[in-house]
C-alpha cells in the first residue's frame, strides 16, 4: 500500500535505512581486532633490548666504541662554532651509573624508526649531554654528540 509522500512509504524507507545503519555499525564493531596491550605509539617509542645491549657494550669496549662512532663527528662548541670530533681527539665514553647518581638523570627518546636520542642532564648543575644513535646496515652508530653545556 502506498499512501502519500509523507505517509507509509516514507516510514518504510526510514525504517529500512535505520536497520541498515544499525547492522553496519554492529559489523564494524565486531570486525575490529582487539587491541594489543600497548598502544602502537608506545611500542614505537620503547627502546629495544638490542639497543640497550649495544649501549652497554659501547661503553665497555674501546675498540667497539671507535668502530661504532661515525667520525668525523661535528658538534656545536662552547663558542657556538662547529667543532669536529675525530678518532684522534676522541675520549672514550664511560658509563654513568644513573641509578646510584644523585645529580644525573638519563632519558632516551625516538626520532623516527632508526634514530634513538639520549639526554643526560643534571638539573642542579644546569648541565646536559646529548647523543644520537642511528641504526644503519644492521649496526648502531653514534651520529651526534654534544658534550656538557
C-alpha positions as CSV (number, residue, x, y, z in Angstrom):
1,X,0.0,0.0,0.0
2,X,1.3,3.3,-0.9
3,X,-0.1,6.4,0.6
4,X,1.1,9.9,0.3
5,X,4.7,11.1,0.2
6,X,4.6,11.7,4.0
7,X,2.7,8.5,4.8
8,X,3.6,4.8,4.9
9,X,6.1,4.9,2.0
10,X,8.2,7.4,3.9
11,X,8.1,5.5,7.1
12,X,9.1,2.2,5.3
13,X,12.3,3.7,3.8
14,X,13.2,5.4,7.0
15,X,13.0,2.1,8.9
16,X,14.9,0.3,6.2
17,X,17.8,2.8,6.3
18,X,17.9,2.8,10.1
19,X,18.1,-1.0,10.1
20,X,21.0,-0.9,7.5
21,X,22.8,1.6,9.6
22,X,22.5,-0.5,12.8
23,X,23.7,-3.6,11.0
24,X,26.6,-1.8,9.5
25,X,27.7,-0.4,12.9
26,X,27.4,-3.8,14.5
27,X,29.5,-5.4,11.8
28,X,32.1,-2.7,12.1
29,X,32.2,-3.0,15.9
30,X,32.7,-6.8,15.8
31,X,35.1,-6.9,12.9
32,X,37.7,-4.8,14.6
33,X,40.7,-6.6,16.1
34,X,41.2,-6.5,19.8
35,X,44.0,-4.0,20.5
36,X,47.3,-5.2,21.9
37,X,48.2,-4.5,25.5
38,X,50.3,-1.5,24.4
39,X,49.2,1.3,22.0
40,X,51.2,1.5,18.8
41,X,52.8,4.8,19.8
42,X,54.2,3.2,23.0
43,X,55.5,0.2,21.1
44,X,57.4,2.5,18.7
45,X,58.8,4.7,21.4
46,X,60.0,1.8,23.5
47,X,63.8,1.3,23.5
48,X,64.7,-2.3,22.3
49,X,66.7,-4.7,24.4
50,X,69.0,-5.0,21.3
51,X,69.9,-1.3,21.6
52,X,70.4,-1.5,25.3
53,X,72.8,-4.4,24.8
54,X,74.7,-2.4,22.2
55,X,74.7,0.6,24.5
56,X,76.3,-1.4,27.4
57,X,79.0,-2.9,25.0
58,X,79.7,0.6,23.5
59,X,80.7,1.8,26.9
60,X,82.7,-1.3,27.9
61,X,84.9,-1.9,24.8
62,X,87.0,1.0,23.4
63,X,87.6,-0.8,20.0
64,X,83.9,-1.4,19.6
65,X,83.2,2.3,20.5
66,X,85.6,3.6,17.8
67,X,84.0,1.2,15.2
68,X,80.5,2.4,16.1
69,X,81.2,6.2,16.1
70,X,80.7,8.0,12.8
71,X,83.9,10.1,12.5
72,X,84.3,12.9,11.9
73,X,81.5,13.8,14.3
74,X,80.6,17.5,14.2
75,X,79.2,19.4,17.2
76,X,78.5,22.9,18.2
77,X,81.3,24.0,20.5
78,X,81.3,26.4,23.5
79,X,81.6,29.5,21.3
80,X,78.8,28.2,19.2
81,X,81.2,27.3,16.4
82,X,81.2,23.9,14.7
83,X,83.9,21.7,16.1
84,X,84.7,18.1,14.9
85,X,85.4,15.0,17.0
86,X,87.9,12.7,15.2
87,X,89.3,9.4,16.1
88,X,92.5,11.2,17.2
89,X,90.8,13.6,19.7
90,X,88.0,11.2,20.8
91,X,87.9,10.5,24.6
92,X,86.3,7.1,25.3
93,X,82.8,7.5,26.8
94,X,82.4,5.8,30.2
95,X,79.1,4.6,31.6
96,X,77.4,6.8,34.1
97,X,75.7,5.0,37.0
98,X,72.4,6.8,36.7
99,X,70.7,4.5,39.3
100,X,73.1,5.5,42.0
101,X,73.7,9.0,40.9
102,X,72.1,11.8,42.9
103,X,72.8,14.5,40.3
104,X,72.4,12.9,36.8
105,X,69.2,11.8,35.0
106,X,69.0,10.0,31.7
107,X,66.2,9.7,29.2
108,X,66.0,8.0,25.8
109,X,63.7,9.1,23.0
110,X,62.9,8.0,19.5
111,X,63.4,10.2,16.4
112,X,61.7,8.2,13.7
113,X,62.2,4.4,13.3
114,X,66.0,4.3,13.1
115,X,67.3,7.0,15.5
116,X,67.4,7.0,19.3
117,X,68.4,10.1,21.2
118,X,69.8,10.2,24.7
119,X,69.9,13.1,27.1
120,X,71.9,13.0,30.3
121,X,71.1,16.0,32.4
122,X,72.0,17.5,35.8
123,X,69.2,19.9,36.8
124,X,71.1,21.0,39.9
125,X,74.2,21.9,37.9
126,X,72.3,23.0,34.8
127,X,74.3,20.6,32.5
128,X,73.2,18.5,29.6
129,X,74.9,15.9,27.3
130,X,73.1,14.8,24.2
131,X,73.9,11.9,21.9
132,X,72.0,10.3,19.0
133,X,72.4,6.8,17.7
134,X,71.3,5.6,14.3
135,X,70.8,2.0,13.0
136,X,72.3,1.6,9.5
137,X,73.2,-1.6,7.8
138,X,72.0,-3.5,10.9
139,X,74.5,-1.7,13.1
140,X,74.1,1.1,15.7
141,X,76.3,4.1,15.2
142,X,76.8,7.2,17.3
143,X,76.0,10.0,14.8
144,X,75.7,13.0,17.1
145,X,77.4,14.1,20.3
146,X,77.0,17.4,22.1
147,X,79.2,17.3,25.3
148,X,78.5,19.1,28.6
149,X,77.0,22.6,28.1
